[in-house]
Amino acid sequence: MTDRLALALDRASAARLIPGNALRHIPDSVAALEAMLELIAGARRTVHFENYIIRGDRTGRRFAAALAEKARAGVRVRVLYDALGSIATRSRFWRGLRTAGADVRAFRPLLTSGPFDVFSRDHRKLIVVDGREAMLGGLCIGDEWAGDPKRGRMPWRDTMVSVCGPAVAALEGSFGRVWATTGEPLPRDAFPPPADKCGSSALRVIDGVPTQSRAYRAVQLLAAAAEERLWITDAYMVAPPPLYASIVDAAKSGVDVRLLLPGTSDIPLVSRLTRIGYRGLLRAGARIFEYSGPMIHAKTMVVDREWARVGSTNLNLSSLLGNYELDIVAECDSLTEALAAQFRHDTAQSREIVLLERRRMPARLIPAPGVPAPAPVPHKRSRRELQAAAAIALVQVAGGARRMLAGAAATALAVLGGLLLVFPRAMSIVLATGALAAALGLVVYAVARRRTRRRTDAA
């Protein structure tokens, strides 16, 4: 069974199992940023740096300074950023890196890309140094991930994994393939021979390519193969129907299915779409937790005690089918247990959502009764988070207004229909008189407007 599943994963993900690696789980965004900067500082030959968002803020400037220093020292620094994700970063930021000697490329600039290419982005987060060590996961380069203790702003919760061993060559090759879509490919000397074994962990590098659905098929296989537990952390989960059905079926068959999702999202619309799927999952026996911190941005999966997935792919159509993404699926007891421990830690800081069934009304989503709410995290919202909260409030107010207007309209139509049934002749006369009066009023208004326009033109 395991051998057949391994073969299925190989084919579904177009990735072979690479043994002999050491993996380090970094669930703290601030620590992950520091680890990336340390990796850059230790570079001797090459730095390959790829990210969906590289901001020009305080955190972005720290990375720019570190990369520029290495470029000036003769290290071959190559930076690949997504033109849409980094749209707010000014051109002088990139110009400073180029002046220092770094090779900087934008993935699919908005004005020169085709109409369909604009919707397919480079959503990956990867750094590879000297062909010896790499880091990947969900973390972008910006102050949201660094936080600002002086202003009371907590960092977003994200996950990165450090990799050393033979799999680093596969990650560097993945960088090279996306780099080649933006211009001249990497020279041959940019690819060192695979590193020696440095651990006992085996993993697959899933190179997400638009329309090929490699991560989609791998995740669906893992969900279908789960026997004991299926614990998913996702930032923007709007699972396609087949994947959603696989998760529901796992829960119905007795698998311990748990989902950890943001309680506060920077994209409110996605959060509301995610909640649409709650009822089916809860009725199937899954448990759903909403994180109480500022934002959880990680994309991880724990399957039984054997498999762990970490990467940039969110469980939605955009990531699974449309973007360039990068994930690893590891067969590593230590990483699996580290992710499981982090999942328990995060759910302890979350509120569990349950379904309250009502006799004559649709079921309602509520926090689990009898469970004390987690202590609020002291966090002063940034401007982006305030904008997201304002958007949520606006949607809620608009929804309430729509419901109020719909109720009033339904009442008025019901009264009108009743009167037409009881007094058909009288109501017909009333309606006809009203329609004629309205038509006459519109004619008078149109004539008056024409006369006013003529007088204005004459003057």
N, C-alpha and C positions, 0 to 999 in steps of 0.2 A: 504493500500500500504506500509506504513512505517513498520507495523508489519510483513508483508510478507518479506520485504527487511531485517529486523532484523533477521528473521528466516533463510533466505538464507545466511546472513553473518555468523550466528552461525554455520551453517553446512559447509559452504565453508572454514571457517578459523579454524574450530574445536575449537572455543573459545566462551565462554559465556560472556555476558555483565556483567561487575562488577561495580556496582554503589558505590558512597560514597568516591571518591578519590579527592585529590587536585593535580593539575598538574602545573608545572612551566616551561615555555619555556625559554631556554637559547641558543640564536642564536650566541653568541660570543664565539669563541673557547677558548680564553684565560680565560674568565670568567667561562666557563664550566670546564676547567682543575682545576681552583682554587676551584670550588664548589666540585669537586670530591675529592680533597685533604682535604678539610674541612670535608667532609663526613667521610673519613678515620680517620681523627684526632679525630672525635667524637665517634668512635666505642667503644663499651664496651663488646661486646660478640663475634660477627662474622663479618668478611669482606669477601664477595664473589666477586671476581674480575675476569672478563672474557673479553678478547679483542683479536681481530685478529692480530693487530700489537702492540707490546710493544717494543720500541727501547731501546738500551742501551745508548742513547745520554743524553744530559743535562736534558731534560724533563723526560725521562725514569728513570734516576737516582733519580730525586725528588720523583717519585712515589715509587721506590724501597726503598728509605730511610723511607718514611712515612709508607709503609707496614711492613718493618722490625721492625720499632719502636713499632708498635702495636703487632706484633708477639712476640717480646721480653717481652711485657707487659702482655702476657697471652691471648690476643685476638686470636681466631681461624681464621687465615688468610689463605684463599684458593685462589690460582691464577691459572687460566687456560688460556694458550696462544696458538695460532695456530702455528704449527711448520713451515709452509711455510710463513705465513705473517711475522713472527718474525725470519726468517732465518738468518738475519744479526746480531742478538743479540747474543753476546758471552755467552758461557756456564758459565763463572765466574759470570755473572749478575744473573743468576738463582741460582747458587751455594750460592751466598751471601744471597739471600732470604731464601733458605732452611736452611742455617746455623743459621739464626735468628729465625727459628722455623716455617716458613710458609710452607704450603703444596703446592707445585708447580707442575703442570702437563702440558705436551705438548700434544696438540691435533694432533693425527696422525703423528708421526715422519716419515720423508720421507723415511728412510732406512728400517723401519720395517712395514710400511703400505702396503696393497695390491696394485696391479697395478691400480685398479679402484678407491680405496679409496683416492689415492693421489689427485684426481681432486675434491674431495668433502671436503670443508674446513669449519672451524668454523669462520664465518665472523661476529659474533655478537660482540656488545660492551655494556657491562652491569656491573654495580656495585650495590650490595645490602648490606646494613649495618644493622645488628641487627634485620633484619626482619621488620624494621620500615620505611626505605626510600630507594629508588632505583633511579638510573639514567640510561637511555639508549638513543641510537641515532646512529649517524654515526661517532663519533669522536674516533680516535685511539690515542695512547700514543707516541708522537714523537715531535721533534722540528718543524715539518711543521705546526702543529696545535698551537704551542706556539708562533711562530715567533721569531724574534731577532731584536728588534728596533735598537740596537747599530750597527748592520750590515746592517740596512735598509731592513730587510726581514719581510714582513707582514705575519700574520698567515693565514692559510687556513680558509675559511668560512664554518663552520659546525654547526649542530644543535643537541642539547641534550634536553631531557625532564626529569625533576625530578618528581618522583611519591611518594606520601605517601597515605596510606589508605589500604583497603583490597586487592587491585591489587598487592601490594608488595609480598604477599604470592604466587601469581601466577608466578611472575617474579623469586622468589627464587626457586620455583618448577621447572621452566624452566632451571635455572642454574643447579639444581641437576640432571636433566635428561641428559644434555650434559656431566656433570662431571662423571656420571656413565658410559659413553661410553669409558672413559680413564682408568678405574680401579675400585677400591672399591667404592660403592655408598656412599653418605653422610649418616651419622648416623641419627637416628630418631630425636635426640635432636637438630639437625641443622635446623629443620623446626619449628619455633614458630607458635602459632595460628595466624590466620589472624588478622591484626591490626584493630583497631576501625576506623569508618568512620571519615574522616577529611576534606571532601569537598563534592561538589555536582556533580563532573564529573564522567561519566560512560565510561568505556573503555573495549576493548577486547585485550588480550595479544595473539598475533599471534606467535606461536612457530614454526618457519620455520624448517622443517625437509626434507632432500633430498628426492626427487621423489614424495612428497605428495602435493606440489604446493599450500599450504594453502594461502600464501600471494598473489600468482598469481591469485587464484580464487577470493580472497577478493578485490584486486585492480581492476580486470576486472568487478566485480559486481558494485563497486563504480563508475567506469567510465561509465558503462551502465546506472546507476541510476541518474547520474548528470543531473540537469535541468537548473541550472543557471550558475555555474562556475566549472571548473576543472583546477586547477593550480598545476602544477607538477614541483618540483625541483629534479633533479637527477644528479649524478656524472658520471655515465657510462651507459647511456641509449641506449640499442640496443633491443628494445621491440620485443618479439616474435610476429609473424603475427596475432594471434587472439587478443592479447592485443593492438597491433598497430591499428588493424581494429576498436576496440572499441573506441579508442581515436579519430580516424578519423571520425567515425560515430557520435560521440558526437559533434565534430566541425561542421559537415555538418547539424546537426539538430538545430544549433543555440546556443549551449552551448559555453560560453566564455572559450575556451581552450587556456591555455598559458603554455609554457614550458620554464623553466630556466635551462640552461645547461652550462658547463664550456666553457669559451673562450680559456683557456689554460689548457690542461690536462696533468697529469703525465703519462698517458698511451695514446700516440698519436694515435695508431691504433684504439682504441675504439672510440676516438673522430671522426676519419674519417668515421668509420662505422656508428656512430650516424648521421652524416650529410647526409648519403645516404637516410634516411627517411624524410629529411626536405621537399622535394618537395611535397610528398603526403599530409603531414600535412598542409603545407601552402596553397595548392590548396583547401583543405577542409575548410579553414577559421581559422585555428589555428594560434596563434602568438608564435614566437620563439625568445628567448633572450639568448645571450651568455655573460656570466659574464666577466667583464673587470678586476676583481681582480686577484690575483695569482692563486687561485683554489677554486672552490666551490665544497664541498664534501658532502653536505647535501642530505638526501633522505626523502622528505616530499611530502604530497599531501593535498590539500584543495578541498573539494567537497561541493558545495553549501555553506550554512551557518551552516551545521549540523555536518559534519564529518571532521576529521583531522587524517592523518596518519604520523607517525614519526618512524624511525627505521634504521636498517642496510641494508635493502633489496634494491639493485639497480634493475631497471627495465630491466634486461637482463636474459638470460637463466641460467647463472651460479648462480646468486642469487635466482632466482625464483624457480629453479628446483634442483640445485646441492648442495647448501651449507646449513649449519645450520645458520639460521638468526633469528632475533628477532625484532618485530614491535609492536606498539600499534595502534589501530584504536579507536579514542576517539569521543564520542558524547559530546562535550564540547564547548560552545559558546566562552569562553574566549580563549582557545587554538586555535580554528579555526580562530578567529579574529587576534590573535597574529601572527599566521603563515601567514595570508593574509597580514598583515601590513609589516612583514619582506619580503614577496615576492615583495611587491611594492617597498620597500627600495632597495632590490637587483636588481630589473629590472631597477631602476633609475641609477644604476651603471653598466648597461649592454648595449650592442648594439643590437638593434632589427634586425633580419635577414628577408629579404623579397625576393620574387621571381621576377626576371626580365625576362619576357617572350620575346623571340626573334623569328622572323618570320621563318628563315631558320636554326636556331641553337638551341641546347637544352637550356632550361631555365637556368638562371644563378642565384646563390645565392649572394645577395649583402646586405650591411647594408642599413637600411631604409633611402631613400633620404629625405633631408629636416629636418632630426632629428639630432640635435647636438650630437656629440660623447661624451660620459661621460669623465670627466676629468681623465687622467691616474692616477692610484694609484702608489705612489712612492714605488717601490718594487725592491730590489736587489735579483735576482734569486739565489736559492741554487744550489748546485751541481746537485741534482736530477732533478730540473727544467731545468737547462742548458742541461742536457743529453736528456730530453724530447724534448726541442726546437731543439737540434741538430738532433734528430731522425726525427722530422717533416721536417726540412730543407732537410735532406738526402732523405726522401721519395719524396718530391717535386722535387728535382733535378733529382732523378731517374725517376720520372714520366715524366719530361720534356725530358730527354734523350730517354726514350722509345717512346714518341710521335714523336721525331725528327727522330729516326731510322725507326719507322713504316712509317712515311711519305716518307722517302727516298726509303724504300723498295717498297712501293706501287707505287711510280713513276717509279722505275726501272722495275718492273713487268709489268706496263701498257705499257711502251715503248717496252719492249720485246714482249709482246702479240701483239701489233700493227704491229711490224716488221714481226712477224710470219704470220699474216694475209695478209699483203701486199706482202711480198717476201718469200713465204713458202719454195721454193727450196733452195734459197740462204741461208736463216737463218738456215735451217736444216743442210746444209753443214757446216756452221759456228759453230753451236752448237755441231755437231758430232766431228768436228776437235778439238774444245775446250775440249770436254770430253775425247777424246783419248790423247790429250796432257797432260791433268791433270792426267790421269791414268798412262801414261808413267813417268811423273815427280814423282808420288808417288812410283812407282816401283824403280826408280833410288835412291830415298831418302831411301827406305827400305834397298836396297842392301848396300848403303854407310854406313848406321847405323850398319848393321850386321858386315861389315868388320872392322869398328872402334871398335866395342865391342870385336871382336876376337883379334885384336892387343892389346887391353887393358888387356884382360885375359892372353895373352901370356907373356906380360911384367910382 
